[in-house]
Amino acid sequence: MQALPNEEYLQALQNGDTETARQLVHSTKGAAANLGAKALAAAALELEMAIKAGADTGPAMNRFDSAVTDTLVTMSAFMSQ
C-alpha cells in the first residue's frame, strides 16, 4: 500500500531530506489544483514555501495534514454517490 502524501513528506523531513519533502508537497499542490481542491493546494503552497525557506513548518504541516484528510473524505463521499 502506498503511503499518503502527508506520510511521505513527513518521513523525508524526519530524515533531513528537505528537497524530497518539498518536491512531494509541490506534486501534491499540482494534483490538488488540477482536481479543484483549492484548500489543499493552498495548504501545500504554504508548506512548500516554509520548507524552502527553512522556516518552522509546524503550523503549515498541521494545515496541510488537515487539508489532506478533508480532501480524502470529500473525494470518498463523492465517489460513494
N, C-alpha and C positions, 0 to 999 in steps of 0.2 A: 504494500500500500504506500502510495506517495505521500510525503508529508505536506501539510498545509503550508501556504506561503509564510504565515506567521511563525511556523516552527522552523523552517529552513533559514530564514534570515536571522532568527534569534540564535540558532546554533552557530551560524557564521560569525555573528557578533561576539558570542561567547568564546569562539576560537581566535578572536582578534583579526578576523578576515573582513575588514570593513568594506573593501571593494566588492567582494562577493555579496555581502549583505545589501549594499547599495544597489547592485545590479538586480538582485532578486526583487527588491522593493520597487525599483524602476519598472521591471517587467510586469509586476502586479499592477502598477499605476496605469500602464498602457492597456492591459487587458480590461481593467475596470472601466477605463474611459471608453473603450470600444463597446462594452456592454451597457454603458449608460449608468454605471454605478458611481455617481458623482461623489458621494460621501467617501467611498473607499479610495477613489482616485485622489481626492483632496488630502486624505489622511496619509496616503502613500507619498504624495509630493512633500508633505511636511516632514515625514520621517526620512525620506531620501535626502532632503536638504540638511537635516540635523546630522545625519551620518556623514555627509560630505563635508560639513563644517567642523566635524569633530566635537560637536556640542553634546549636551546632555540629551540623550534620546528617550529617557524615561517617559515623559508626558506624551511625546509623539508615538512611542511604542504602544502605550495604552490606547490611544485613539485609533491607531492602525489595527491593533488586535480586535478592538470592539467593532470597527468597521468591517473587518473580515468576517467576523461572526454574524453581524447583522446582514451582510450581503449574502452569505451562505444560507441563512434562514429564509431570507426573501426568495432566493433562487429555488430553494427546495419547495417552498409553498407554491410558487408559480408552476413548477414542474409537476406538482401533485394535482393540479387542476384538471 
